[in-house]
Amino acid sequence: MRFLDTNILLRYLTRDDELKAQAAYALLKRVEAGLETVTTSPLVIFEAIFTLARTYHQPKQRVAELVLPIIALRRLKLPDKRVWRDAMQIWTTTSIEFADAYNAAYMQAHGMSEVYTWDEGFDQVQGITRIDVKEGVG
């Protein structure tokens, strides 16, 4: 098994270097065909999402369209694939940042419904209750 780094995903998704994009595509086709198994980390996926949104100025929906098929690759080993899909759903239907959407999806997947935070964005996520910590309490 080999590790898949962010730059492979970004070259494939952005096609900003055509030779590398073609090589990345060929690798991903081998992974999908079951000829290779690769693993990656949550930080790689997060970095790809963040870079597509911030550096390449892709809208949330487009980022989801690009990244979800990668996450779905049969022979890509990534922890909590369902959490990533749920996080994309939350992110594309709210105004919260992706990291918060991921955290909300993670909470839901692990049976949690309350979060200590001052970030009011969590109020947009159905099933999540934000608990505002008061100063001097605790």
MOQUIRA-V274202 format. One record per residue. N is the residue number from 1. RES is the residue in three letters. SS is DSSP state (~ for helix, > for strand, _ for the rest). NEAR is the number of other C-alpha atoms within 8 Angstrom. Layout:
n = [N;N]
res = [RES;RES]
ss = [SS;SS]
near = [NEAR;NEAR]
//
This chain:
n = [1;2;3;4;5;6;7;8;9;10;11;12;13;14;15;16;17;18;19;20;21;22;23;24;25;26;27;28;29;30;31;32;33;34;35;36;37;38;39;40;41;42;43;44;45;46;47;48;49;50;51;52;53;54;55;56;57;58;59;60;61;62;63;64;65;66;67;68;69;70;71;72;73;74;75;76;77;78;79;80;81;82;83;84;85;86;87;88;89;90;91;92;93;94;95;96;97;98;99;100;101;102;103;104;105;106;107;108;109;110;111;112;113;114;115;116;117;118;119;120;121;122;123;124;125;126;127;128;129;130;131;132;133;134;135;136;137;138]
res = [MET;ARG;PHE;LEU;ASP;THR;ASN;ILE;LEU;LEU;ARG;TYR;LEU;THR;ARG;ASP;ASP;GLU;LEU;LYS;ALA;GLN;ALA;ALA;TYR;ALA;LEU;LEU;LYS;ARG;VAL;GLU;ALA;GLY;LEU;GLU;THR;VAL;THR;THR;SER;PRO;LEU;VAL;ILE;PHE;GLU;ALA;ILE;PHE;THR;LEU;ALA;ARG;THR;TYR;HIS;GLN;PRO;LYS;GLN;ARG;VAL;ALA;GLU;LEU;VAL;LEU;PRO;ILE;ILE;ALA;LEU;ARG;ARG;LEU;LYS;LEU;PRO;ASP;LYS;ARG;VAL;TRP;ARG;ASP;ALA;MET;GLN;ILE;TRP;THR;THR;THR;SER;ILE;GLU;PHE;ALA;ASP;ALA;TYR;ASN;ALA;ALA;TYR;MET;GLN;ALA;HIS;GLY;MET;SER;GLU;VAL;TYR;THR;TRP;ASP;GLU;GLY;PHE;ASP;GLN;VAL;GLN;GLY;ILE;THR;ARG;ILE;ASP;VAL;LYS;GLU;GLY;VAL;GLY]
ss = [_;>;>;_;_;~;~;~;~;~;~;~;~;~;_;_;_;~;~;~;~;~;~;~;~;~;~;~;~;~;~;~;_;_;_;_;_;>;>;_;_;~;~;~;~;~;~;~;~;~;~;~;~;~;_;_;_;_;_;~;~;~;~;~;~;~;~;~;~;~;~;_;_;_;_;>;>;_;_;_;~;~;~;~;~;~;~;~;~;~;~;~;~;_;_;_;_;~;~;~;~;~;~;~;~;~;~;~;~;_;_;_;_;>;>;>;_;_;_;~;~;~;~;~;_;_;_;_;>;>;>;_;_;_;_;_;_;_]
near = [6;6;7;8;8;10;6;11;10;11;14;12;8;7;10;6;7;8;6;11;15;9;8;12;9;8;8;8;8;10;15;11;7;9;7;10;11;12;11;12;8;8;6;10;10;9;9;11;10;10;9;12;12;8;7;7;7;9;7;9;7;8;12;10;8;9;9;9;8;7;10;8;9;8;10;12;9;10;6;6;9;6;11;11;9;10;15;12;8;11;14;10;6;8;8;10;7;10;7;9;13;14;9;12;13;10;10;11;8;6;6;8;9;8;8;8;9;8;5;8;8;12;9;9;10;5;6;13;9;12;9;7;8;5;4;4;5;2]
//
